[in-house]
Amino acid sequence: MSTVIRVLLAEDQGMMRGALALLLGLEADIEIVAQVGTGDVVVPTALEAKPDVAVLDIEMPGLDGLSAAAALRRALPSCQVLIVTTFGRPGYLRRAMEAGARGFAMGTGDWPLRGFVVRINDQVRGFINSCPHARHPLNLKPHQFLTADAALILCSSHGALFEKLTGYCVAGPCAGQSLRTIPLAIENGFVMLADDVDPLALPD
């Protein structure tokens, strides 16, 4: 029997909050244990409901999502935080990570910003998750972007192979093309978007 993930939703727009609750509620291993519309009640509600994950909008009345995330991490460290926003302003990702967020979704539409990070020894590289040949995500399963020996990036759909350091395609239908890079910065052990990056300009 799988473990049920207890989720708190914090979103000031009632229609959006209801839609998120409805969609997440369709998953057998997710339970929505609390919903709030203002940031100032996130912590007291979380202390009562004991969620495993808190999904917080950045722009909320009472207390913004980033401040609420920081307060929640102090009050309930066991609760993981996912920041959701349609505002792709530089610095938001930095503040979200400093607040203890584990994920960050930016932009609008069905695919706001799809990317992945590859580690090469002490270096990291970020790429848009879009195959140059077919313009679809490289991975068929979550987080599986590499060949079995982890030597190259793999497009699971048609077998194209890319260098991890440069994103250059060395074999397959994309040969000679490259993955689009995402500029990254490493600060205090966190990998994040560089502050001068406009996330809205990154997706295809």
N, CA and C atoms as an extended XYZ file, in Angstrom:
612
Properties=species:S:1:pos:R:3:atomname:S:1:resname:S:1:resid:I:1 pbc="F F F"
N         0.847       -1.188        0.000 N   MET     1
C         0.000        0.000        0.000 CA  MET     1
C         0.879        1.233        0.000 C   MET     1
N         0.640        2.160       -0.915 N   SER     2
C         1.480        3.333       -1.030 CA  SER     2
C         1.148        4.342        0.064 C   SER     2
N         2.129        5.145        0.421 N   THR     3
C         1.950        6.181        1.427 CA  THR     3
C         1.192        7.357        0.837 C   THR     3
N         0.207        7.853        1.563 N   VAL     4
C        -0.582        9.000        1.108 CA  VAL     4
C         0.142       10.281        1.465 C   VAL     4
N         0.292       11.169        0.485 N   ILE     5
C         0.948       12.457        0.688 CA  ILE     5
C        -0.100       13.480        1.084 C   ILE     5
N         0.077       14.086        2.248 N   ARG     6
C        -0.858       15.081        2.761 CA  ARG     6
C        -0.432       16.470        2.264 C   ARG     6
N        -1.344       17.182        1.618 N   VAL     7
C        -1.014       18.433        0.943 CA  VAL     7
C        -1.861       19.586        1.472 C   VAL     7
N        -1.201       20.715        1.722 N   LEU     8
C        -1.863       21.977        2.037 CA  LEU     8
C        -1.764       22.890        0.820 C   LEU     8
N        -2.877       23.474        0.402 N   LEU     9
C        -2.896       24.405       -0.726 CA  LEU     9
C        -3.103       25.826       -0.215 C   LEU     9
N        -2.241       26.740       -0.659 N   ALA    10
C        -2.386       28.152       -0.313 CA  ALA    10
C        -2.405       28.970       -1.596 C   ALA    10
N        -3.575       29.463       -1.969 N   GLU    11
C        -3.775       30.212       -3.211 CA  GLU    11
C        -4.929       31.182       -2.988 C   GLU    11
N        -4.717       32.468       -3.284 N   ASP    12
C        -5.741       33.460       -2.977 CA  ASP    12
C        -6.894       33.458       -3.980 C   ASP    12
N        -6.693       32.933       -5.172 N   GLN    13
C        -7.776       32.860       -6.159 CA  GLN    13
C        -8.551       31.561       -5.959 C   GLN    13
N        -9.809       31.722       -5.536 N   GLY    14
C       -10.607       30.560       -5.185 CA  GLY    14
C       -10.776       29.564       -6.318 C   GLY    14
N       -10.947       30.054       -7.541 N   MET    15
C       -11.134       29.151       -8.675 CA  MET    15
C        -9.884       28.326       -8.936 C   MET    15
N        -8.723       28.975       -8.863 N   MET    16
C        -7.461       28.263       -9.062 CA  MET    16
C        -7.227       27.263       -7.942 C   MET    16
N        -7.498       27.691       -6.718 N   ARG    17
C        -7.311       26.782       -5.582 CA  ARG    17
C        -8.206       25.563       -5.711 C   ARG    17
N        -9.455       25.786       -6.105 N   GLY    18
C       -10.379       24.673       -6.275 CA  GLY    18
C        -9.956       23.730       -7.379 C   GLY    18
N        -9.436       24.304       -8.485 N   ALA    19
C        -8.983       23.470       -9.596 CA  ALA    19
C        -7.787       22.615       -9.187 C   ALA    19
N        -6.842       23.213       -8.467 N   LEU    20
C        -5.684       22.453       -7.991 CA  LEU    20
C        -6.124       21.324       -7.059 C   LEU    20
N        -7.046       21.647       -6.164 N   ALA    21
C        -7.527       20.634       -5.222 CA  ALA    21
C        -8.215       19.493       -5.957 C   ALA    21
N        -8.993       19.849       -6.980 N   LEU    22
C        -9.704       18.828       -7.745 CA  LEU    22
C        -8.733       17.917       -8.489 C   LEU    22
N        -7.739       18.515       -9.158 N   LEU    23
C        -6.786       17.730       -9.931 CA  LEU    23
C        -5.924       16.847       -9.038 C   LEU    23
N        -5.404       17.429       -7.958 N   LEU    24
C        -4.561       16.647       -7.055 CA  LEU    24
C        -5.375       15.564       -6.357 C   LEU    24
N        -6.643       15.853       -6.094 N   GLY    25
C        -7.502       14.891       -5.425 CA  GLY    25
C        -7.795       13.655       -6.253 C   GLY    25
N        -7.545       13.739       -7.557 N   LEU    26
C        -7.737       12.581       -8.432 CA  LEU    26
C        -6.646       11.534       -8.246 C   LEU    26
N        -5.523       11.945       -7.651 N   GLU    27
C        -4.418       11.013       -7.420 CA  GLU    27
C        -4.696       10.182       -6.168 C   GLU    27
N        -4.534        8.877       -6.298 N   ALA    28
C        -4.870        7.980       -5.189 CA  ALA    28
C        -3.967        8.168       -3.983 C   ALA    28
N        -2.743        8.654       -4.205 N   ASP    29
C        -1.793        8.774       -3.100 CA  ASP    29
C        -1.631       10.207       -2.609 C   ASP    29
N        -2.591       11.088       -2.942 N   ILE    30
C        -2.556       12.474       -2.477 CA  ILE    30
C        -3.858       12.803       -1.767 C   ILE    30
N        -3.739       13.433       -0.603 N   GLU    31
C        -4.910       13.883        0.153 CA  GLU    31
C        -4.762       15.380        0.453 C   GLU    31
N        -5.726       16.180        0.054 N   ILE    32
C        -5.726       17.606        0.374 CA  ILE    32
C        -6.263       17.756        1.790 C   ILE    32
N        -5.397       18.132        2.718 N   VAL    33
C        -5.797       18.195        4.124 CA  VAL    33
C        -6.188       19.598        4.558 C   VAL    33
N        -5.836       20.620        3.751 N   ALA    34
C        -6.194       21.995        4.113 CA  ALA    34
C        -6.061       22.893        2.900 C   ALA    34
N        -6.914       23.928        2.853 N   GLN    35
C        -6.862       24.946        1.816 CA  GLN    35
C        -7.005       26.312        2.473 C   GLN    35
N        -6.132       27.252        2.082 N   VAL    36
C        -6.208       28.604        2.634 CA  VAL    36
C        -6.079       29.606        1.502 C   VAL    36
N        -6.573       30.827        1.740 N   GLY    37
C        -6.551       31.856        0.720 CA  GLY    37
C        -5.666       33.033        1.047 C   GLY    37
N        -5.039       33.031        2.222 N   THR    38
C        -4.130       34.116        2.602 CA  THR    38
C        -2.871       33.538        3.227 C   THR    38
N        -1.766       34.243        3.053 N   GLY    39
C        -0.492       33.729        3.519 CA  GLY    39
C        -0.328       33.727        5.025 C   GLY    39
N        -1.055       34.600        5.718 N   ASP    40
C        -0.853       34.720        7.162 CA  ASP    40
C        -1.428       33.548        7.951 C   ASP    40
N        -2.247       32.715        7.306 N   VAL    41
C        -2.814       31.558        8.016 CA  VAL    41
C        -2.138       30.247        7.613 C   VAL    41
N        -1.110       30.317        6.783 N   VAL    42
C        -0.429       29.102        6.336 CA  VAL    42
C         0.169       28.342        7.508 C   VAL    42
N         0.937       29.025        8.349 N   VAL    43
C         1.622       28.339        9.446 CA  VAL    43
C         0.640       27.766       10.469 C   VAL    43
N        -0.310       28.563       11.006 N   PRO    44
C        -1.230       27.961       11.978 CA  PRO    44
C        -2.050       26.815       11.399 C   PRO    44
N        -2.431       26.922       10.127 N   THR    45
C        -3.184       25.838        9.499 CA  THR    45
C        -2.318       24.598        9.351 C   THR    45
N        -1.050       24.791        8.961 N   ALA    46
C        -0.134       23.668        8.797 CA  ALA    46
C         0.149       22.975       10.131 C   ALA    46
N         0.293       23.745       11.175 N   LEU    47
C         0.551       23.150       12.492 CA  LEU    47
C        -0.619       22.289       12.946 C   LEU    47
N        -1.811       22.646       12.510 N   GLU    48
C        -2.994       21.855       12.870 CA  GLU    48
C        -3.177       20.661       11.939 C   GLU    48
N        -2.965       20.870       10.623 N   ALA    49
C        -3.242       19.810        9.646 CA  ALA    49
C        -2.075       18.861        9.431 C   ALA    49
N        -0.866       19.295        9.755 N   LYS    50
C         0.340       18.481        9.606 CA  LYS    50
C         0.521       17.949        8.176 C   LYS    50
N         0.606       18.825        7.173 N   PRO    51
C         0.805       18.350        5.794 CA  PRO    51
C         2.243       17.878        5.564 C   PRO    51
N         2.400       16.994        4.570 N   ASP    52
C         3.738       16.594        4.138 CA  ASP    52
C         4.309       17.611        3.153 C   ASP    52
N         3.424       18.227        2.372 N   VAL    53
C         3.810       19.189        1.339 CA  VAL    53
C         2.866       20.381        1.389 C   VAL    53
N         3.434       21.586        1.253 N   ALA    54
C         2.639       22.802        1.150 CA  ALA    54
C         2.867       23.414       -0.225 C   ALA    54
N         1.794       23.632       -0.980 N   VAL    55
C         1.869       24.267       -2.292 CA  VAL    55
C         1.443       25.715       -2.103 C   VAL    55
N         2.388       26.646       -2.280 N   LEU    56
C         2.147       28.047       -1.957 CA  LEU    56
C         2.266       28.935       -3.191 C   LEU    56
N         1.265       29.786       -3.402 N   ASP    57
C         1.367       30.822       -4.417 CA  ASP    57
C         2.246       31.936       -3.872 C   ASP    57
N         2.985       32.611       -4.744 N   ILE    58
C         3.847       33.700       -4.280 CA  ILE    58
C         3.034       34.922       -3.876 C   ILE    58
N         2.103       35.330       -4.730 N   GLU    59
C         1.347       36.561       -4.491 CA  GLU    59
C         0.067       36.243       -3.727 C   GLU    59
N         0.075       36.492       -2.403 N   MET    60
C        -1.105       36.280       -1.577 CA  MET    60
C        -1.266       37.433       -0.607 C   MET    60
N        -2.500       37.786       -0.245 N   PRO    61
C        -2.707       38.812        0.774 CA  PRO    61
C        -2.325       38.297        2.154 C   PRO    61
N        -2.073       39.207        3.063 N   GLY    62
C        -1.731       38.829        4.424 CA  GLY    62
C        -0.252       38.568        4.609 C   GLY    62
N         0.305       37.704        3.780 N   LEU    63
C         1.731       37.372        3.807 CA  LEU    63
C         2.060       36.709        2.485 C   LEU    63
N         3.118       37.180        1.799 N   ASP    64
C         3.437       36.592        0.507 CA  ASP    64
C         3.939       35.157        0.675 C   ASP    64
N         3.874       34.400       -0.413 N   GLY    65
C         4.202       32.990       -0.349 CA  GLY    65
C         5.626       32.695        0.074 C   GLY    65
N         6.575       33.539       -0.325 N   LEU    66
C         7.968       33.307        0.038 CA  LEU    66
C         8.183       33.509        1.534 C   LEU    66
N         7.566       34.542        2.095 N   SER    67
C         7.672       34.766        3.538 CA  SER    67
C         6.955       33.658        4.300 C   SER    67
N         5.814       33.222        3.764 N   ALA    68
C         5.085       32.124        4.399 CA  ALA    68
C         5.896       30.838        4.356 C   ALA    68
N         6.610       30.606        3.245 N   ALA    69
C         7.446       29.410        3.122 CA  ALA    69
C         8.562       29.420        4.160 C   ALA    69
N         9.206       30.577        4.340 N   ALA    70
C        10.283       30.679        5.318 CA  ALA    70
C         9.751       30.434        6.728 C   ALA    70
N         8.596       31.008        7.044 N   ALA    71
C         7.994       30.809        8.362 CA  ALA    71
C         7.586       29.352        8.562 C   ALA    71
N         7.070       28.729        7.515 N   LEU    72
C         6.646       27.335        7.599 CA  LEU    72
C         7.827       26.408        7.821 C   LEU    72
N         8.933       26.696        7.161 N   ARG    73
C        10.125       25.859        7.340 CA  ARG    73
C        10.641       25.926        8.770 C   ARG    73
N        10.492       27.083        9.387 N   ARG    74
C        10.911       27.210       10.791 CA  ARG    74
C         9.939       26.502       11.730 C   ARG    74
N         8.659       26.648       11.462 N   ALA    75
C         7.640       26.109       12.360 CA  ALA    75
C         7.409       24.609       12.172 C   ALA    75
N         7.533       24.133       10.926 N   LEU    76
C         7.260       22.723       10.628 CA  LEU    76
C         8.283       22.218        9.610 C   LEU    76
N         9.514       21.956       10.044 N   PRO    77
C        10.595       21.579        9.113 CA  PRO    77
C        10.316       20.326        8.306 C   PRO    77
N         9.458       19.452        8.791 N   SER    78
C         9.163       18.213        8.069 CA  SER    78
C         8.323       18.445        6.823 C   SER    78
N         7.707       19.610        6.715 N   CYS    79
C         6.837       19.915        5.575 CA  CYS    79
C         7.660       20.466        4.416 C   CYS    79
N         7.590       19.806        3.272 N   GLN    80
C         8.277       20.278        2.078 CA  GLN    80
C         7.440       21.365        1.415 C   GLN    80
N         8.103       22.274        0.691 N   VAL    81
C         7.424       23.441        0.129 CA  VAL    81
C         7.587       23.485       -1.386 C   VAL    81
N         6.478       23.683       -2.087 N   LEU    82
C         6.490       23.908       -3.527 CA  LEU    82
C         5.926       25.291       -3.794 C   LEU    82
N         6.738       26.161       -4.407 N   ILE    83
C         6.304       27.511       -4.749 CA  ILE    83
C         5.779       27.512       -6.175 C   ILE    83
N         4.585       28.074       -6.359 N   VAL    84
C         3.978       28.177       -7.680 CA  VAL    84
C         3.686       29.636       -7.971 C   VAL    84
N         4.045       30.087       -9.188 N   THR    85
C         3.779       31.476       -9.547 CA  THR    85
C         3.710       31.640      -11.057 C   THR    85
N         2.977       32.639      -11.498 N   THR    86
C         2.991       33.030      -12.909 CA  THR    86
C         3.925       34.204      -13.118 C   THR    86
N         4.599       34.656      -12.051 N   PHE    87
C         5.510       35.793      -12.135 CA  PHE    87
C         6.939       35.288      -12.252 C   PHE    87
N         7.592       35.518      -13.410 N   GLY    88
C         8.935       35.002      -13.639 CA  GLY    88
C        10.006       36.037      -13.400 C   GLY    88
N         9.877       36.812      -12.330 N   ARG    89
C        10.828       37.883      -12.103 CA  ARG    89
C        12.165       37.336      -11.618 C   ARG    89
N        13.301       37.891      -12.114 N   PRO    90
C        14.604       37.479      -11.611 CA  PRO    90
C        14.666       37.641      -10.103 C   PRO    90
N        15.270       36.665       -9.426 N   GLY    91
C        15.403       36.721       -7.980 CA  GLY    91
C        14.348       35.910       -7.254 C   GLY    91
N        13.198       35.620       -7.899 N   TYR    92
C        12.167       34.830       -7.232 CA  TYR    92
C        12.672       33.436       -6.909 C   TYR    92
N        13.399       32.805       -7.855 N   LEU    93
C        13.889       31.457       -7.605 CA  LEU    93
C        14.887       31.454       -6.459 C   LEU    93
N        15.747       32.470       -6.412 N   ARG    94
C        16.717       32.572       -5.309 CA  ARG    94
C        15.986       32.654       -3.978 C   ARG    94
N        14.981       33.542       -3.897 N   ARG    95
C        14.255       33.713       -2.646 CA  ARG    95
C        13.487       32.455       -2.286 C   ARG    95
N        12.964       31.775       -3.281 N   ALA    96
C        12.219       30.542       -3.015 CA  ALA    96
C        13.132       29.481       -2.419 C   ALA    96
N        14.326       29.328       -2.985 N   MET    97
C        15.259       28.336       -2.469 CA  MET    97
C        15.719       28.708       -1.065 C   MET    97
N        15.939       29.998       -0.829 N   GLU    98
C        16.346       30.437        0.504 CA  GLU    98
C        15.236       30.161        1.508 C   GLU    98
N        13.987       30.181        1.032 N   ALA    99
C        12.858       29.919        1.917 CA  ALA    99
C        12.641       28.428        2.146 C   ALA    99
N        13.407       27.588        1.474 N   GLY   100
C        13.323       26.152        1.679 CA  GLY   100
C        12.487       25.413        0.665 C   GLY   100
N        12.168       26.048       -0.453 N   ALA   101
C        11.355       25.383       -1.468 CA  ALA   101
C        12.115       24.242       -2.114 C   ALA   101
N        11.395       23.198       -2.486 N   ARG   102
C        11.987       22.059       -3.182 CA  ARG   102
C        11.684       22.091       -4.666 C   ARG   102
N        10.705       22.867       -5.060 N   GLY   103
C        10.351       22.986       -6.468 CA  GLY   103
C         9.857       24.375       -6.759 C   GLY   103
N         9.892       24.740       -8.041 N   PHE   104
C         9.495       26.083       -8.425 CA  PHE   104
C         8.945       26.037       -9.833 C   PHE   104
N         7.691       26.393       -9.999 N   ALA   105
C         7.072       26.410      -11.324 CA  ALA   105
C         6.797       27.845      -11.716 C   ALA   105
N         7.233       28.253      -12.912 N   MET   106
C         7.088       29.631      -13.341 CA  MET   106
C         6.456       29.700      -14.710 C   MET   106
N         5.752       30.775      -14.963 N   GLY   107
C         5.203       31.030      -16.279 CA  GLY   107
C         3.755       30.589      -16.393 C   GLY   107
N         3.219       30.636      -17.608 N   THR   108
C         1.834       30.284      -17.845 CA  THR   108
C         1.737       29.240      -18.945 C   THR   108
N         0.552       28.703      -19.156 N   GLY   109
C         0.361       27.713      -20.207 CA  GLY   109
C         0.572       26.305      -19.693 C   GLY   109
N         0.449       25.345      -20.600 N   ASP   110
C         0.580       23.945      -20.213 CA  ASP   110
C         1.999       23.591      -19.777 C   ASP   110
N         3.023       24.235      -20.377 N   TRP   111
C         4.414       23.951      -20.048 CA  TRP   111
C         5.126       25.265      -19.761 C   TRP   111
N         5.051       25.764      -18.516 N   PRO   112
C         5.637       27.072      -18.218 CA  PRO   112
C         7.150       27.106      -18.362 C   PRO   112
N         7.854       26.190      -17.752 N   LEU   113
C         9.312       26.115      -17.877 CA  LEU   113
C         9.729       24.690      -17.590 C   LEU   113
N        10.175       23.991      -18.603 N   ARG   114
C        10.617       22.610      -18.452 CA  ARG   114
C        12.124       22.585      -18.630 C   ARG   114
N        12.808       22.121      -17.634 N   GLY   115
C        14.252       22.036      -17.735 CA  GLY   115
C        14.776       20.901      -16.884 C   GLY   115
N        16.070       20.646      -17.007 N   PHE   116
C        16.702       19.648      -16.156 CA  PHE   116
C        18.149       20.037      -15.935 C   PHE   116
N        18.696       19.508      -14.875 N   VAL   117
C        20.067       19.834      -14.473 CA  VAL   117
C        20.894       18.561      -14.481 C   VAL   117
N        22.099       18.655      -15.030 N   VAL   118
C        23.026       17.529      -15.088 CA  VAL   118
C        24.288       17.894      -14.324 C   VAL   118
N        24.758       16.979      -13.503 N   ARG   119
C        26.012       17.209      -12.771 CA  ARG   119
C        27.143       16.480      -13.464 C   ARG   119
N        28.248       17.192      -13.688 N   ILE   120
C        29.459       16.613      -14.254 CA  ILE   120
C        30.594       16.908      -13.286 C   ILE   120
N        30.928       15.918      -12.453 N   ASN   121
C        31.908       16.108      -11.384 CA  ASN   121
C        31.465       17.262      -10.492 C   ASN   121
N        32.248       18.361      -10.449 N   ASP   122
C        31.881       19.486       -9.588 CA  ASP   122
C        31.162       20.587      -10.360 C   ASP   122
N        30.739       20.304      -11.590 N   GLN   123
C        30.029       21.282      -12.393 CA  GLN   123
C        28.573       20.864      -12.582 C   GLN   123
N        27.718       21.846      -12.880 N   VAL   124
C        26.326       21.549      -13.222 CA  VAL   124
C        25.980       22.286      -14.506 C   VAL   124
N        25.125       21.684      -15.302 N   ARG   125
C        24.645       22.298      -16.528 CA  ARG   125
C        23.121       22.193      -16.554 C   ARG   125
N        22.465       23.251      -17.012 N   GLY   126
C        21.021       23.260      -17.126 CA  GLY   126
C        20.602       23.335      -18.584 C   GLY   126
N        19.572       22.592      -18.947 N   PHE   127
C        19.085       22.574      -20.325 CA  PHE   127
C        17.562       22.626      -20.362 C   PHE   127
N        17.017       23.253      -21.410 N   ILE   128
C        15.593       23.177      -21.670 CA  ILE   128
C        15.241       21.738      -22.031 C   ILE   128
N        14.190       21.209      -21.437 N   ASN   129
C        13.794       19.830      -21.696 CA  ASN   129
C        12.973       19.764      -22.986 C   ASN   129
N        13.662       19.953      -24.107 N   SER   130
C        13.007       19.930      -25.413 CA  SER   130
C        13.990       19.407      -26.442 C   SER   130
N        13.622       18.331      -27.114 N   CYS   131
C        14.478       17.730      -28.126 CA  CYS   131
C        14.587       18.647      -29.343 C   CYS   131
N        15.783       18.952      -29.832 N   PRO   132
C        15.925       19.827      -31.003 CA  PRO   132
C        15.259       19.260      -32.250 C   PRO   132
N        15.155       17.939      -32.314 N   HIS   133
C        14.598       17.282      -33.502 CA  HIS   133
C        13.067       17.322      -33.515 C   HIS   133
N        12.451       16.927      -32.393 N   ALA   134
C        10.995       16.767      -32.365 CA  ALA   134
C        10.281       17.760      -31.464 C   ALA   134
N        11.028       18.539      -30.686 N   ARG   135
C        10.459       19.552      -29.800 CA  ARG   135
C         9.526       18.960      -28.747 C   ARG   135
N         9.885       17.795      -28.223 N   HIS   136
C         9.126       17.232      -27.113 CA  HIS   136
C        10.104       16.895      -25.997 C   HIS   136
N         9.628       16.630      -24.766 N   PRO   137
C        10.538       16.326      -23.660 CA  PRO   137
C        11.429       15.119      -23.957 C   PRO   137
N        12.653       15.167      -23.459 N   LEU   138
C        13.593       14.078      -23.697 CA  LEU   138
C        13.241       12.827      -22.902 C   LEU   138
N        12.712       12.997      -21.706 N   ASN   139
C        12.503       11.858      -20.811 CA  ASN   139
C        11.075       11.339      -20.894 C   ASN   139
N        10.944       10.008      -20.829 N   LEU   140
C         9.636        9.380      -20.765 CA  LEU   140
C         9.234        9.088      -19.323 C   LEU   140
N        10.240        8.960      -18.451 N   LYS   141
C         9.996        8.734      -17.032 CA  LYS   141
C        10.618        9.889      -16.245 C   LYS   141
N        10.047       10.226      -15.074 N   PRO   142
C        10.553       11.357      -14.299 CA  PRO   142
C        12.038       11.234      -13.985 C   PRO   142
N        12.773       12.313      -14.259 N   HIS   143
C        14.179       12.458      -13.876 CA  HIS   143
C        15.139       11.521      -14.597 C   HIS   143
N        14.693       10.806      -15.623 N   GLN   144
C        15.573        9.894      -16.347 CA  GLN   144
C        16.010       10.541      -17.655 C   GLN   144
N        17.185       11.179      -17.596 N   PHE   145
C        17.705       11.922      -18.745 CA  PHE   145
C        19.009       11.350      -19.290 C   PHE   145
N        19.582       10.343      -18.621 N   LEU   146
C        20.912        9.869      -18.988 CA  LEU   146
C        20.885        8.439      -19.508 C   LEU   146
N        21.949        8.088      -20.242 N   THR   147
C        22.133        6.714      -20.670 CA  THR   147
C        22.414        5.834      -19.451 C   THR   147
N        22.372        4.525      -19.653 N   ALA   148
C        22.539        3.593      -18.532 CA  ALA   148
C        23.851        3.788      -17.797 C   ALA   148
N        24.902        4.165      -18.545 N   ASP   149
C        26.200        4.381      -17.900 CA  ASP   149
C        26.392        5.825      -17.459 C   ASP   149
N        25.353        6.653      -17.627 N   ALA   150
C        25.361        8.060      -17.211 CA  ALA   150
C        26.404        8.898      -17.945 C   ALA   150
N        26.869        8.410      -19.096 N   ALA   151
C        27.909        9.135      -19.826 CA  ALA   151
C        27.336       10.246      -20.704 C   ALA   151
N        26.088       10.067      -21.179 N   LEU   152
C        25.501       11.019      -22.113 CA  LEU   152
C        24.046       11.293      -21.752 C   LEU   152
N        23.540       12.417      -22.224 N   ILE   153
C        22.120       12.714      -22.128 CA  ILE   153
C        21.404       11.945      -23.245 C   ILE   153
N        20.263       11.362      -22.923 N   LEU   154
C        19.533       10.522      -23.875 CA  LEU   154
C        18.137       11.069      -24.124 C   LEU   154
N        17.750       11.176      -25.385 N   CYS   155
C        16.352       11.413      -25.728 CA  CYS   155
C        15.684       10.049      -25.809 C   CYS   155
N        14.796        9.753      -24.878 N   SER   156
C        14.214        8.415      -24.781 CA  SER   156
C        13.302        8.083      -25.954 C   SER   156
N        12.794        9.085      -26.656 N   SER   157
C        11.854        8.828      -27.746 CA  SER   157
C        12.520        8.257      -28.987 C   SER   157
N        13.684        8.846      -29.381 N   HIS   158
C        14.302        8.355      -30.614 CA  HIS   158
C        15.804        8.121      -30.494 C   HIS   158
N        16.317        8.084      -29.259 N   GLY   159
C        17.678        7.629      -29.030 CA  GLY   159
C        18.787        8.612      -29.310 C   GLY   159
N        18.479        9.892      -29.524 N   ALA   160
C        19.544       10.872      -29.736 CA  ALA   160
C        20.401       10.996      -28.484 C   ALA   160
N        21.702       11.222      -28.676 N   LEU   161
C        22.649       11.314      -27.575 CA  LEU   161
C        23.303       12.686      -27.565 C   LEU   161
N        23.442       13.266      -26.371 N   PHE   162
C        23.973       14.613      -26.215 CA  PHE   162
C        25.091       14.634      -25.175 C   PHE   162
N        26.098       15.458      -25.422 N   GLU   163
C        27.149       15.640      -24.428 CA  GLU   163
C        26.588       16.332      -23.191 C   GLU   163
N        26.992       15.864      -22.022 N   LYS   164
C        26.465       16.434      -20.783 CA  LYS   164
C        26.997       17.847      -20.533 C   LYS   164
N        28.218       18.105      -20.954 N   LEU   165
C        28.824       19.402      -20.660 CA  LEU   165
C        28.291       20.499      -21.566 C   LEU   165
N        28.030       20.168      -22.822 N   THR   166
C        27.656       21.197      -23.803 CA  THR   166
C        26.238       21.072      -24.340 C   THR   166
N        25.636       19.881      -24.222 N   GLY   167
C        24.333       19.654      -24.812 CA  GLY   167
C        24.380       19.377      -26.303 C   GLY   167
N        25.563       19.218      -26.853 N   TYR   168
C        25.738       18.984      -28.284 CA  TYR   168
C        25.352       17.547      -28.629 C   TYR   168
N        24.558       17.372      -29.695 N   CYS   169
C        24.099       16.043      -30.098 CA  CYS   169
C        25.175       15.344      -30.917 C   CYS   169
N        25.604       14.180      -30.449 N   VAL   170
C        26.684       13.441      -31.105 CA  VAL   170
C        26.163       12.264      -31.920 C   VAL   170
N        24.867       11.924      -31.759 N   ALA   171
C        24.308       10.797      -32.518 CA  ALA   171
C        22.794       10.909      -32.533 C   ALA   171
N        22.207       10.424      -33.632 N   GLY   172
C        20.762       10.427      -33.742 CA  GLY   172
C        20.249       11.511      -34.682 C   GLY   172
N        18.937       11.663      -34.806 N   PRO   173
C        18.348       12.630      -35.739 CA  PRO   173
C        18.734       14.074      -35.451 C   PRO   173
N        19.167       14.350      -34.221 N   CYS   174
C        19.544       15.720      -33.844 CA  CYS   174
C        21.030       15.997      -34.060 C   CYS   174
N        21.771       15.070      -34.633 N   ALA   175
C        23.227       15.194      -34.750 CA  ALA   175
C        23.621       16.557      -35.309 C   ALA   175
N        24.546       17.200      -34.596 N   GLY   176
C        25.010       18.513      -35.011 CA  GLY   176
C        24.249       19.665      -34.387 C   GLY   176
N        23.101       19.384      -33.783 N   GLN   177
C        22.336       20.407      -33.081 CA  GLN   177
C        22.651       20.344      -31.589 C   GLN   177
N        22.123       21.287      -30.830 N   SER   178
C        22.400       21.341      -29.392 CA  SER   178
C        21.132       21.628      -28.606 C   SER   178
N        21.101       21.125      -27.379 N   LEU   179
C        20.049       21.494      -26.450 CA  LEU   179
C        20.211       22.956      -26.048 C   LEU   179
N        19.103       23.620      -25.781 N   ARG   180
C        19.172       25.002      -25.321 CA  ARG   180
C        19.548       25.032      -23.850 C   ARG   180
N        20.537       25.855      -23.510 N   THR   181
C        21.045       25.899      -22.144 CA  THR   181
C        20.206       26.831      -21.261 C   THR   181
N        20.225       26.546      -19.972 N   ILE   182
C        19.638       27.410      -18.956 CA  ILE   182
C        20.774       27.896      -18.064 C   ILE   182
N        21.079       29.194      -18.035 N   PRO   183
C        22.150       29.699      -17.167 CA  PRO   183
C        21.834       29.443      -15.695 C   PRO   183
N        22.783       28.859      -14.992 N   LEU   184
C        22.593       28.507      -13.589 CA  LEU   184
C        23.617       29.202      -12.711 C   LEU   184
N        23.303       29.253      -11.450 N   ALA   185
C        24.242       29.748      -10.445 CA  ALA   185
C        24.176       28.806       -9.253 C   ALA   185
N        25.301       28.617       -8.575 N   ILE   186
C        25.343       27.800       -7.367 CA  ILE   186
C        25.701       28.711       -6.196 C   ILE   186
N        24.797       28.775       -5.231 N   GLU   187
C        25.043       29.613       -4.059 CA  GLU   187
C        24.594       28.865       -2.817 C   GLU   187
N        25.482       28.784       -1.835 N   ASN   188
C        25.181       28.117       -0.575 CA  ASN   188
C        24.688       26.685       -0.786 C   ASN   188
N        25.253       26.026       -1.810 N   GLY   189
C        24.888       24.643       -2.072 CA  GLY   189
C        23.630       24.455       -2.887 C   GLY   189
N        22.939       25.554       -3.235 N   PHE   190
C        21.721       25.465       -4.038 CA  PHE   190
C        22.034       25.726       -5.495 C   PHE   190
N        21.422       24.944       -6.384 N   VAL   191
C        21.485       25.199       -7.822 CA  VAL   191
C        20.231       25.982       -8.195 C   VAL   191
N        20.394       27.132       -8.844 N   MET   192
C        19.256       27.974       -9.168 CA  MET   192
C        19.504       28.725      -10.463 C   MET   192
N        18.440       29.295      -10.996 N   LEU   193
C        18.593       30.139      -12.172 CA  LEU   193
C        19.441       31.343      -11.829 C   LEU   193
N        20.299       31.734      -12.764 N   ALA   194
C        21.048       32.969      -12.583 CA  ALA   194
C        20.069       34.133      -12.491 C   ALA   194
N        20.412       35.149      -11.679 N   ASP   195
C        19.471       36.233      -11.408 CA  ASP   195
C        19.124       37.055      -12.640 C   ASP   195
N        20.000       37.072      -13.654 N   ASP   196
C        19.720       37.888      -14.826 CA  ASP   196
C        18.925       37.136      -15.888 C   ASP   196
N        18.440       35.924      -15.557 N   VAL   197
C        17.689       35.115      -16.509 CA  VAL   197
C        16.211       35.497      -16.447 C   VAL   197
N        15.597       35.692      -17.615 N   ASP   198
C        14.162       35.892      -17.704 CA  ASP   198
C        13.535       34.546      -18.022 C   ASP   198
N        12.892       33.880      -17.037 N   PRO   199
C        12.341       32.544      -17.273 CA  PRO   199
C        11.309       32.521      -18.392 C   PRO   199
N        10.592       33.612      -18.600 N   LEU   200
C         9.564       33.632      -19.623 CA  LEU   200
C        10.140       33.590      -21.030 C   LEU   200
N        11.452       33.897      -21.159 N   ALA   201
C        12.082       33.878      -22.470 CA  ALA   201
C        12.710       32.531      -22.783 C   ALA   201
N        12.689       31.596      -21.817 N   LEU   202
C        13.381       30.330      -21.997 CA  LEU   202
C        12.592       29.277      -22.760 C   LEU   202
N        11.293       29.078      -22.471 N   PRO   203
C        10.612       27.966      -23.147 CA  PRO   203
C        10.520       28.176      -24.646 C   PRO   203
N        10.400       27.040      -25.365 N   ASP   204
C        10.205       27.105      -26.820 CA  ASP   204
C         8.833       27.698      -27.105 C   ASP   204
